[in-house]
Amino acid sequence: MGKRIMLFVLVNFAVLLTLLIITRLLGVDRFLAQSGINYGALLVFALVIGFGGSLISLAMSRNIARWSMKVELIDPRAAGGQERWLVETVHHLARSAGLEKMPQVGIYPSPEVNAFATGPTRSSSLVAVSAGLLERLDQQAVTGVLAHEVSHVANGDMVTMTLLQGVVNTFVVFLSRAAAFAAAQVSRSDEEEGGGFSYMTYILVSIVMEIFLAVLGTLVVMAFSRHREFAADAGGAALGGRGAMIHALESLGATKELVETSDKAVATLKIAGGHSLMRLFASHPPLEDRIARLHGRA
C-alpha cells in the first residue's frame, strides 16, 4: 500500500498545483485579494480547488498506478499456473469480502517484495503484486498479503483517503490565502497610490504558506494511513486467516529488502523510517507493532 499512498499524494499535489497555477493565470487570486477578501467566497474557492484536486487524483489512480509501475494485467480466462492461482486467490478473497465486481489483478516487474491496491471505487479496483514478492514469499504469505490488499478495497480506503486529502487541500488553499491577504495588508507600499495593496507580497506569502501547510497536511494524511493499515491487517486476518496474515508480515520482515523511493530509506510493505521524525512521514506503522496487534499484544 505504500506505493499507492505515495502515488496518490504525489498526483494530488501535481493536480492541486496545476489548478492553483491555472486560477492564478486567470486572475482569480488577484480578484479575491484586491477586492478585499470575502472569506465566504474564499472558502467556496478553497473547497472547489481542494476537493477538485483530490477527486481528479482518485479518478486517475488506477491508470496512473498501471502506467507508472508498468503493471501487466492478467487475463483470468487465459491465465495458467501461478498467474491463475493469483487471480483465483484474489477473486476468492474479494467474494469473501463482499465485493460484487472482482478487482483487476496484475504483476509488475520489480525485484522488491511489495503489493498494492488502488482504484476509484470498490467496483473499479486493481490489486497488483511485484515479481519479487511472488519469487521470495511462499503461497501462505502471498495469501496474507493479498488479503490485506483486498481488505483495503473492501474498506473503501482510497475513497476515505480522498475525502481526507480534500479536506487537507481545502485548509491549505484557504489558510494560505487568508495569511497572504493579512500579510499584504500589513505591508502596503507607501510608493503605491494611497498605500495600495501589495499583490506581490500576497503571491509570495501564499506560495510559502501553501508549501508549509502542505507539509503539515501530509503528516495528517500519513497518520491516517498508518491507522488504516491496522484495519487492513485485521481485515486481512478475517479474510485469509490470522495465521496467514501474521506469517505474511513476518516473511516480509525476513526479506530485509529496501524499496527505492524518493526517501531512499523506506522498507517494503512496512514503510516506517528508523527515526521518530521520519516515522511521522511514514504511511505504515512499524512492522513489529502490526504483528503485535494481530497477536493481541497492542
C-alpha positions, 0 to 999 in steps of 0.5 A: 500500500505504500506505493499507492499512498505515495502515488496518490499524494504525489498526483494530488499535489501535481493536480492541486498545483496545476489548478492553483497555477491555472486560477492564478493565470486567470486572475482569480487570486488577484480578484479575491485579494484586491477586492478585499477578501470575502472569506465566504467566497474564499472558502467556496474557492478553497473547497472547489480547488481542494476537493477538485484536486483530490477527486481528479487524483482518485479518478486517475489512480488506477491508470496512473498506478498501471502506467507508472509501475508498468503493471501487466494485467492478467487475463483470468480466462487465459491465465495458467499456473501461478498467474491463475492461482493469483487471480483465483486467490484474489477473486476468492478473497474479494467474494469473501469480502463482499465485493460484487465486481472482482478487482483487476489483478496484475504483476509488475516487474520489480525485484522488491517484495511489495503489493498494492491496491488502488482504484476509484471505487470498490467496483473499479479496483486493481490489486497488483503484486511485484515479481519479487514478492511472488519469487521470495514469499511462499503461497501462505504469505502471498495469501496474507498479503493479498488479503490485506490488499483486498481488505483495503478495497473492501474498506473503501480506503482510497475513497476515505483517503480522498475525502481526507486529502480534500479536506487537507487541500481545502485548509491549505488553499484557504489558510494560505490565502487568508495569511497572504491577504493579512500579510499584504495588508500589513505591508502596503507600499507607501510608493503605491497610490494611497498605500495600495495593496501589495499583490506581490507580497500576497503571491509570495506569502501564499506560495510559502504558506501553501508549501508549509501547510502542505507539509503539515497536511501530509503528516495528517494524511500519513497518520491516517494511513498508518491507522488504516493499515491496522484495519487492513491487517485485521481485515486481512486476518478475517479474510485469509486467516490470522495465521496467514496474515501474521506469517505474511508480515513476518516473511516480509520482515525476513526479506530485509529488502529496501524499496527505492523511493524518493526517501531512499530509506523506506522498507517494503510493505512496512514503510516506517523510517528508523527515526521518530521524525521520519516515522511521522512521514511514514504511511505504515506503522512499524512492522513489529507493532502490526504483528503485535496487534494481530497477536493481541499484544497492542 
